[in-house]
Amino acid sequence: MKTTNWESPKAIAEIAIDHQRGWVLPSFCGKPFWYQGWAHFEKDPTWGERTWTLVVVLAGPPDLTADRVEATIFFVAPEAPHEVLKEGAAFELFMGQVHYAHGRIKRTLPNDNAV
């Protein structure tokens, strides 16, 4: 069974860094600078019915003195609501009931863009 969807649509997003808590997203698959969170997008029609894991990939360690970090994001599940990955879309990242971060999509990437 396929557990990840590396070919899924991707986007570039800016994600806020909380200066009091620092960079707190849990790591994903033990890959350096790959993180995960349950995503809530403003326009997600499945919010409250389904939970989708969003992968957040940084180019390197986050600059904790910055207000935001740029990352490539994509959903793990092929059946996730990929249509919400649009320029300007706002989202929040959670694990359980804990709110980790919020962000906004800057631009979408072509489907053939590797991470």
Secondary structure by P-SEA (a helix, b strand, c coil): ccccccccbbbbbbbbbccccccccccccccccccccccccccccccccbbbbbbbbbcccccccccbbbbbbbbcccccccccccccccccccccccccbbbbbcccccccccc
